[in-house]
Each structure stands twice: as structure tokens, then as C-alpha cells.
Amino acid sequence: MQLLQVSKQVQISEQPVVIADPEGRILLTNESFDRLVGADRSRLNSIEDLETLFTYEAKAGRPLRDLLEQRRPWRGEVVLATGPAAAKPLRVRADPVFASAERSLGFVIGFVDLTERKAAEAARRHFQDRIVRQYRPVRVRLDSKADVVYRNLLSAIVGNAQLAAMEITDGVDVANMPDMLESVEASVNRTAELLGQLIWLSAGSSDPGT
């Protein structure tokens, strides 16, 4: 009964899901999974066959065997190597389903597409690397007091820009992300340039001889 309920939920799930019996034979895959792997679905008969879907670096064989032989849950990340969605990063959640402490009903293995999350993380890292590299070390030379003021203010500007980048990559559609990050970077550049000019003017006007 429990496995039947899980099966009904799997059929309507938008996430790719696989259900297997206690021996590891695949009983059911939903449409999301079938679309993900394409023609490769026809050669997947057991849990251990899932390993063939992923790149070698994923090292999925051992976790899948531990799931099947020791009923050990698996949480991990893999990269799809075959099918119409090749090279797609996925998060894996694999669990045994128990009727009692000693009786296993089978296994449920679900996948979450990480493509957008990985793209967001890469965009954020690239943005932060450019900003930090551009403004460290400080490109202008001022008297010690003005230099400290400039560095402190610029540090705050860069810090706020990094926070803005995190908010953008966490909440904006991937397609709009590059334009928004570019806008933030342009704003930082304009602000840093204006700040430098103001500090220079302030340093010059504070000269007792003027």
C-alpha cells in the first residue's frame, strides 16, 4: 500500500523519479525521467544500470550498490552523460522504502535539475572575481588619511555589490542574470570613479597652502 501511494505521487511529479523493487529491479519511471534520459530508458532494468547514465567522475556505482545491498540512503550530485539532456548536473536523493524495520518494499530515487543553480553560482563567482580583481589593490595613490578613507568607502561599495549579486543570482531568471550583473558592475565602476575624484579634490583642498 505504501509503495502504491508513492507510485501515484511519482506519476504526477515534475521531477524525474525512479521506483525499484527490493531486488533493485526498476518498476516505474515517470515521464520527467523518461524525457531526461531519452532512448537510454530502454536499457535501464535495475538500480545499478543507472550508473551508465552519469559521467565517470560522478562515481555513482558505489552509492548505488550501498543503496541496494545495505539499504543506505544516498544524497549526492551527478552529471548526466547521455540522453537528450547530456551534461546536465543533477542532485540525487535515493531512499529505501520500508514496511517495517526488517522488511523493505523497494527504493525511490529522485533527481533535481541543478542547471540553473550552477549557472547562477558560476555567474556570481565570475562577477565577484572581476570586482575584487579590479579594485584590489587600490589603483590610486593618495596621502595616508585620504587613502584610508578611499579604501574604506570602496570596500563598502564592493561589499554591497557582492550582496546585490547574491540577491540577483538567487532570485532572477537565468536569462536576465548577465544584464543585471553587468548593470551592477557598471554602477560600481561609476561610483568608484566618482569617489576617487572626490577624494582627490578633498585632499587638494585640505592643503594649508591653498
DRENTOR-519312 format. One line per field, with one value per residue: residue number from 1; z, x, y of N, C-alpha, C in turn. Coordinates in steps of 0.001 Angstrom, whole numbers, plus 500000, padded with zeros to 6 digits. Example, Ala and Ser with C-alpha at 12.3 -4.5 7.8 and 13.67 -1.06 7.14 Angstrom:
residues 2
i	c(1, 2)
n.up	c(507800, 507080)
n.east	c(513190, 512850)
n.north	c(494310, 497750)
ca.up	c(507800, 507140)
ca.east	c(512300, 513670)
ca.north	c(495500, 498940)
c.up	c(507800, 507870)
c.east	c(513200, 512900)
c.north	c(496700, 500030)
//
This chain:
residues 210
i	c(1, 2, 3, 4, 5, 6, 7, 8, 9, 10, 11, 12, 13, 14, 15, 16, 17, 18, 19, 20, 21, 22, 23, 24, 25, 26, 27, 28, 29, 30, 31, 32, 33, 34, 35, 36, 37, 38, 39, 40, 41, 42, 43, 44, 45, 46, 47, 48, 49, 50, 51, 52, 53, 54, 55, 56, 57, 58, 59, 60, 61, 62, 63, 64, 65, 66, 67, 68, 69, 70, 71, 72, 73, 74, 75, 76, 77, 78, 79, 80, 81, 82, 83, 84, 85, 86, 87, 88, 89, 90, 91, 92, 93, 94, 95, 96, 97, 98, 99, 100, 101, 102, 103, 104, 105, 106, 107, 108, 109, 110, 111, 112, 113, 114, 115, 116, 117, 118, 119, 120, 121, 122, 123, 124, 125, 126, 127, 128, 129, 130, 131, 132, 133, 134, 135, 136, 137, 138, 139, 140, 141, 142, 143, 144, 145, 146, 147, 148, 149, 150, 151, 152, 153, 154, 155, 156, 157, 158, 159, 160, 161, 162, 163, 164, 165, 166, 167, 168, 169, 170, 171, 172, 173, 174, 175, 176, 177, 178, 179, 180, 181, 182, 183, 184, 185, 186, 187, 188, 189, 190, 191, 192, 193, 194, 195, 196, 197, 198, 199, 200, 201, 202, 203, 204, 205, 206, 207, 208, 209, 210)
n.up	c(500000, 500815, 498934, 496654, 497025, 496930, 494276, 492876, 493508, 492298, 489570, 488974, 489532, 488798, 488869, 487893, 488587, 489905, 490607, 492326, 492966, 495941, 495171, 493495, 490900, 488339, 488556, 487859, 486117, 485877, 483575, 483479, 484079, 481936, 479765, 480398, 480085, 477618, 474892, 476319, 478400, 477767, 478240, 480927, 483528, 486159, 489409, 489502, 486842, 486443, 486829, 484378, 483173, 483980, 484137, 484383, 486448, 488340, 490008, 490785, 491148, 493590, 495661, 494659, 494813, 497579, 498380, 497348, 498463, 501202, 502014, 502283, 502387, 499802, 499128, 496787, 494043, 490513, 487055, 484145, 481465, 479122, 476747, 475720, 477299, 477847, 479834, 481921, 485141, 488117, 491185, 493434, 495227, 496987, 498415, 500564, 500899, 503585, 504958, 507467, 510191, 509366, 506864, 503504, 501035, 498670, 496529, 496159, 493910, 493313, 491223, 490857, 488767, 488399, 486743, 486391, 488923, 489073, 486961, 487965, 490220, 488972, 487487, 489546, 490871, 488841, 488499, 491074, 491164, 489140, 490143, 492612, 491711, 490150, 491922, 493848, 494274, 495453, 492940, 492989, 494337, 497289, 499916, 503249, 505016, 503291, 501666, 503375, 503869, 501256, 500703, 502664, 501995, 499365, 499835, 501145, 499046, 497190, 498751, 499079, 496419, 495979, 497657, 496327, 493967, 494909, 495639, 493146, 491667, 493159, 492878, 490298, 486929, 484938, 482324, 482419, 484095, 483308, 482201, 484381, 486279, 484874, 484876, 487594, 487924, 486225, 487597, 489968, 488936, 488006, 490410, 491912, 490379, 490601, 493369, 493679, 492381, 494049, 496459, 495712, 495163, 497688, 499147, 497911, 498509, 501223, 501684, 503488, 502225, 500232)
n.east	c(500825, 501918, 504007, 502457, 501095, 503255, 503991, 501843, 502179, 504614, 504012, 502766, 504654, 506829, 509500, 512215, 511858, 512542, 511363, 512057, 512043, 512523, 514736, 516054, 515185, 513916, 510774, 509123, 509191, 508812, 507294, 508916, 511463, 511833, 511881, 514192, 516317, 515852, 516248, 517838, 516432, 515361, 517298, 517600, 517277, 517717, 518631, 521409, 522019, 521641, 523993, 525274, 524304, 525628, 528499, 531885, 533256, 531339, 531123, 529064, 528564, 529320, 527677, 525146, 525291, 525598, 523139, 521427, 522411, 522943, 520918, 521358, 520762, 521232, 522665, 523612, 525514, 525413, 526461, 524715, 525429, 524456, 521711, 519058, 519483, 522217, 525177, 523991, 523773, 522797, 520984, 520884, 518600, 518240, 516393, 515623, 512486, 510558, 508471, 508498, 510869, 512438, 511584, 511777, 510270, 511121, 512728, 513137, 514177, 515084, 515556, 516960, 517112, 519990, 520896, 520232, 520852, 523607, 524491, 523837, 525512, 528029, 527956, 527821, 530275, 532047, 531443, 532096, 534826, 535815, 535173, 536574, 539185, 539546, 539451, 541376, 544805, 544128, 543905, 544761, 546994, 547191, 547466, 548061, 545811, 543651, 543829, 543082, 540404, 539397, 539853, 538220, 535638, 535447, 535659, 533232, 531476, 532120, 531501, 528708, 527979, 528598, 526735, 524421, 524792, 524498, 521774, 520632, 521421, 520187, 517492, 516661, 515634, 517633, 518166, 518018, 520032, 522827, 522645, 521729, 523775, 525829, 524899, 525072, 527848, 528712, 527634, 529125, 531663, 531284, 530646, 532977, 534825, 533858, 534068, 536855, 537597, 536383, 537748, 540329, 539939, 539172, 541508, 543235, 542089, 542433, 544969, 547117, 548422, 546779)
n.north	c(498797, 501256, 501617, 501757, 504165, 505909, 505480, 506604, 509291, 509709, 509522, 511946, 513778, 516514, 516288, 514162, 510724, 507470, 504224, 501255, 497671, 495528, 493993, 495619, 495878, 497910, 499259, 501351, 504429, 507932, 510353, 512596, 511627, 509853, 511626, 512964, 511111, 509991, 507765, 506062, 505022, 502538, 500619, 500450, 498484, 497856, 499217, 499444, 499846, 502526, 503845, 503984, 506211, 508443, 510681, 509492, 510696, 511106, 508887, 507083, 504427, 503050, 504321, 503542, 500757, 500463, 501451, 499484, 497031, 497507, 499071, 501801, 505208, 507695, 510789, 513080, 514569, 514426, 514200, 514139, 512034, 511045, 510770, 513119, 515343, 515655, 516160, 517495, 518817, 517161, 516771, 514072, 512094, 509279, 506690, 503917, 502202, 501247, 498700, 497733, 497526, 495420, 494740, 495480, 497499, 498491, 500916, 504438, 506810, 510035, 512936, 516195, 518951, 520810, 522770, 525564, 526548, 526014, 527597, 530102, 530210, 530132, 532507, 534371, 533918, 534631, 537329, 538344, 537758, 539410, 541979, 542071, 541638, 543893, 546026, 545648, 545573, 548974, 551407, 554042, 556536, 558183, 560699, 559418, 559621, 560250, 558035, 555935, 556641, 556431, 553693, 552456, 553359, 552390, 549678, 549220, 549772, 547744, 545513, 545823, 545558, 542869, 541655, 542454, 541016, 538408, 538424, 538846, 536544, 534623, 535092, 535825, 535196, 533041, 533871, 536642, 537321, 537922, 540573, 542062, 541703, 542890, 545486, 546122, 545960, 548037, 550175, 550064, 550659, 553314, 554596, 554146, 555551, 558193, 558483, 558362, 560757, 562664, 562235, 562936, 565667, 566531, 565999, 567793, 570304, 570435, 571199, 573274, 575362, 576289)
ca.up	c(500000, 500904, 497650, 495695, 497226, 496401, 492817, 492381, 493636, 491303, 488233, 488753, 489919, 487718, 488999, 487452, 489695, 489594, 491686, 492132, 493973, 496922, 494499, 492675, 489553, 488137, 488325, 487341, 485955, 485424, 482279, 483611, 483975, 480576, 478897, 480766, 479589, 476234, 474461, 477283, 479343, 477374, 478742, 482378, 484135, 487597, 490029, 489140, 485470, 486449, 486792, 482993, 482717, 484502, 483809, 485235, 487633, 489339, 490919, 491317, 491327, 494990, 496379, 494189, 495391, 499012, 498489, 497065, 499324, 502613, 502253, 502759, 501562, 499082, 498743, 496046, 492777, 489360, 485772, 483127, 480355, 477939, 476573, 475100, 478239, 478234, 480585, 482838, 486552, 488849, 492574, 493616, 496540, 496853, 499731, 500663, 501476, 504484, 505550, 508881, 510389, 508674, 505543, 502531, 499925, 497441, 496552, 495414, 493545, 492674, 490676, 490727, 487783, 489012, 485685, 486667, 490141, 488736, 486131, 488862, 491031, 488108, 487175, 490757, 491097, 487799, 488847, 492265, 490815, 488370, 491015, 493583, 490986, 489630, 492970, 494821, 495182, 495014, 491815, 493136, 495449, 497953, 501234, 504079, 505538, 502174, 501200, 504288, 503588, 499956, 500825, 503462, 501212, 498228, 500383, 501385, 497736, 496636, 499586, 498709, 495073, 496109, 498209, 495237, 493050, 495530, 495527, 491731, 491242, 493917, 492622, 488943, 485867, 484406, 481071, 482715, 485063, 482808, 482051, 485699, 486874, 484142, 485348, 488918, 487749, 485670, 488679, 490853, 488253, 488015, 491785, 492312, 489681, 491239, 494704, 493534, 492063, 495235, 497433, 495212, 495376, 499128, 499564, 497426, 499196, 502614, 501753, 504156, 501364, 499241)
ca.east	c(500000, 502798, 504683, 501438, 500884, 504449, 503931, 500874, 502809, 505686, 503447, 502389, 505781, 507561, 510906, 512485, 511827, 512617, 510956, 512569, 511592, 513576, 515905, 516672, 514624, 513145, 509356, 508406, 509828, 507786, 507550, 510038, 512694, 511947, 512311, 515562, 517311, 515545, 516288, 518583, 515497, 515072, 518319, 517679, 516445, 517951, 519243, 522821, 522123, 521605, 525366, 525686, 523784, 526393, 529920, 532734, 533648, 530267, 531366, 527752, 528441, 529378, 526447, 524015, 525433, 525305, 521688, 520788, 522861, 522919, 519773, 521919, 520318, 522292, 522478, 524805, 525361, 525960, 526303, 524176, 526383, 523785, 520338, 518893, 519920, 523586, 525973, 523121, 524043, 521607, 521095, 520253, 518126, 517849, 515987, 514853, 511148, 510382, 507173, 508843, 512310, 513130, 511005, 511917, 509323, 511797, 513560, 512703, 515332, 514630, 516592, 516622, 517959, 520784, 521479, 520078, 521597, 525034, 524728, 523804, 526729, 529160, 527847, 528161, 531719, 532727, 531230, 532872, 536250, 536140, 535093, 537674, 540439, 539626, 539615, 542406, 544957, 543574, 544709, 545208, 547894, 546834, 548076, 547648, 544458, 542719, 543907, 542270, 539002, 539070, 539808, 537062, 534426, 535440, 535372, 531791, 530819, 532328, 530732, 527294, 527823, 528598, 525423, 523454, 524993, 523902, 520324, 520276, 521591, 519267, 516079, 516366, 515712, 518998, 518279, 518190, 521112, 524017, 522381, 521605, 525105, 526596, 524426, 525662, 529277, 528860, 527345, 530287, 532746, 530981, 530731, 534383, 535498, 533416, 534658, 538264, 537701, 536021, 538826, 541441, 539592, 539216, 542899, 543834, 541539, 542831, 546347, 547139, 548959, 545816)
ca.north	c(500000, 502417, 501775, 502161, 505601, 506585, 505372, 507593, 510600, 509769, 509717, 513340, 514634, 517171, 515908, 512782, 509767, 506038, 503309, 499896, 496707, 495233, 493425, 496647, 495936, 499131, 499003, 502507, 505738, 508873, 510986, 513530, 510850, 509326, 512731, 513321, 510156, 509644, 506361, 505260, 504395, 501155, 499693, 500558, 497445, 497776, 500392, 499532, 500351, 503987, 504345, 504217, 507497, 509570, 510730, 508655, 511451, 511093, 507776, 506727, 502982, 502641, 504688, 502743, 499407, 500565, 501597, 498205, 495937, 497853, 499968, 503060, 506342, 508410, 512187, 513453, 515273, 513713, 514891, 513248, 511902, 510510, 511227, 514442, 516382, 515311, 517139, 518229, 518495, 516725, 516329, 512759, 511658, 507879, 506171, 502676, 502327, 500110, 498388, 497576, 497635, 494327, 494435, 496553, 497479, 498882, 502115, 505609, 507641, 511260, 513820, 517616, 519619, 521881, 523594, 526988, 526886, 526028, 528781, 531260, 530198, 530482, 533932, 535135, 533815, 535412, 538737, 538689, 537720, 540624, 543153, 542026, 541796, 545242, 547041, 545285, 546712, 550243, 551870, 555421, 556795, 559422, 560795, 558289, 559785, 560119, 556655, 555126, 556952, 555847, 552232, 552060, 553590, 551468, 548345, 549154, 549716, 546401, 544587, 545950, 544994, 541413, 541291, 542605, 539888, 537225, 538535, 538683, 535151, 533770, 535334, 536305, 534201, 532938, 534616, 538075, 537492, 538630, 542003, 542681, 541742, 543900, 546785, 546349, 546210, 549378, 551110, 550074, 551371, 554747, 555082, 554139, 556653, 559436, 558514, 558717, 562179, 563435, 562121, 563755, 567067, 566790, 566014, 569014, 571473, 570440, 571664, 574572, 576398, 576716)
c.up	c(500000, 499569, 496568, 495800, 496671, 494882, 492223, 492446, 492580, 489924, 487952, 489092, 488683, 487773, 488530, 488652, 489158, 490816, 491341, 493244, 494928, 496324, 493586, 491255, 489412, 487750, 487586, 487196, 485465, 484123, 482343, 483480, 482554, 479585, 479148, 480083, 478157, 475972, 475458, 478288, 479036, 477914, 480257, 483012, 485645, 488089, 489571, 487707, 485412, 486356, 485375, 482456, 483020, 484068, 484805, 486540, 488724, 490379, 491615, 491636, 492771, 495764, 495958, 494750, 496890, 499257, 498350, 498093, 500814, 502997, 502812, 501852, 500922, 498773, 498010, 494796, 491681, 488126, 484741, 481921, 479063, 477828, 475975, 475994, 478737, 478899, 481495, 484279, 487295, 490311, 492711, 495065, 496380, 498240, 499604, 501280, 502286, 504901, 507050, 508989, 509604, 507265, 504634, 501417, 498596, 497631, 495717, 495174, 492775, 492240, 490591, 489766, 488434, 487990, 486016, 487910, 489860, 487892, 486987, 489703, 490206, 487773, 488366, 491025, 490102, 488102, 490022, 491981, 490070, 489270, 491978, 492889, 490523, 490717, 494112, 494090, 494613, 493993, 491970, 494354, 496032, 499238, 502151, 504588, 504435, 501653, 502055, 504024, 502284, 500055, 501578, 502674, 500037, 498681, 500630, 500068, 497146, 497433, 499250, 497327, 495127, 496695, 497139, 494247, 493608, 495401, 494080, 491326, 492006, 493448, 491218, 487952, 485228, 483148, 481319, 483584, 484501, 482706, 483407, 486401, 486184, 484592, 486707, 488784, 487191, 486730, 489651, 490216, 488278, 489411, 492247, 491653, 490312, 492623, 494645, 493257, 493276, 496279, 497004, 495452, 496847, 499632, 499126, 498177, 500641, 502814, 502383, 503250, 500331, 499810)
c.east	c(500866, 503486, 503698, 501165, 502054, 504405, 502976, 501460, 503894, 505132, 503139, 503525, 506438, 509045, 511087, 512587, 511846, 512155, 511442, 512051, 512744, 514831, 516603, 516160, 513739, 511710, 508673, 509343, 508741, 508200, 508745, 511372, 512902, 512390, 513775, 516577, 517038, 515589, 517017, 517666, 515313, 516099, 518505, 516712, 516597, 518599, 520686, 523022, 522133, 523003, 525797, 525212, 524722, 527854, 530708, 533067, 532586, 530463, 530073, 527634, 528393, 528129, 525233, 524076, 525132, 523805, 521006, 521140, 522718, 521756, 520243, 521461, 521506, 521835, 523739, 524473, 526052, 525794, 525848, 525101, 525718, 522387, 520276, 519375, 521337, 524281, 525115, 523464, 522746, 521946, 520311, 519807, 517564, 517574, 515350, 513487, 510877, 508926, 507326, 510361, 513070, 512638, 511063, 510897, 509976, 512566, 512916, 513933, 514827, 515797, 516068, 517620, 518658, 521342, 521408, 520868, 523092, 525375, 524748, 525068, 527945, 529150, 528240, 529663, 532489, 532622, 532107, 534363, 536665, 536177, 536279, 539006, 540633, 539944, 540525, 543678, 544330, 544495, 545229, 546098, 547577, 547628, 547433, 546215, 543422, 542687, 543044, 540784, 538555, 538903, 538567, 535764, 534330, 535142, 533880, 531028, 530920, 531533, 529250, 527030, 527778, 527283, 524343, 523560, 524381, 522384, 519868, 520341, 520691, 517827, 515708, 516481, 517101, 519182, 518538, 519409, 522320, 523813, 522337, 522957, 525984, 526199, 525013, 527142, 529527, 528611, 528507, 531423, 532521, 531143, 532175, 535143, 535140, 534028, 536123, 538463, 537393, 537133, 540023, 541165, 539664, 540641, 543587, 543365, 541953, 544270, 546380, 547623, 547975, 544830)
c.north	c(501263, 502677, 502221, 503657, 506407, 506592, 506399, 508996, 510796, 510107, 511177, 514304, 515242, 516853, 514464, 511838, 508341, 505260, 501908, 498980, 496375, 494627, 494432, 496716, 497169, 498779, 500137, 503703, 506692, 509552, 511930, 512802, 510345, 510403, 513070, 512408, 509691, 508148, 505471, 504561, 502911, 500156, 499766, 499555, 497363, 499070, 500559, 500043, 501873, 504588, 504702, 505563, 508654, 509520, 509902, 509367, 511415, 509993, 507340, 505243, 502557, 503057, 503869, 501319, 499417, 500726, 500245, 497136, 496240, 498754, 501311, 504205, 507055, 509820, 512623, 514250, 514467, 514592, 513872, 513222, 511445, 511106, 512615, 515578, 516105, 516480, 518009, 517832, 518198, 516463, 515024, 512587, 510254, 507298, 504793, 502978, 501074, 499960, 498224, 497659, 496579, 494060, 495650, 496388, 497822, 500170, 503219, 506487, 508843, 512128, 515251, 518248, 520818, 522867, 525079, 527395, 526969, 527252, 530040, 531343, 530615, 531967, 534792, 535095, 534672, 536902, 539149, 538692, 538985, 541849, 543197, 542270, 543242, 546271, 546599, 544893, 547975, 550870, 553297, 555535, 558166, 559549, 559775, 558411, 559598, 558685, 555739, 555353, 556291, 554336, 551780, 552218, 552613, 550043, 548171, 549034, 548314, 545367, 544627, 545376, 543467, 540906, 541392, 541452, 538611, 537256, 538312, 537215, 534199, 533922, 535743, 535158, 534230, 533775, 536101, 538364, 538253, 540138, 542699, 542755, 542781, 545306, 547127, 546682, 547614, 550437, 551210, 550864, 552887, 555333, 555158, 555280, 558002, 559573, 558924, 560196, 563050, 563406, 562969, 565236, 567438, 566879, 567302, 570241, 571551, 570898, 573050, 575677, 576898, 577705)
//
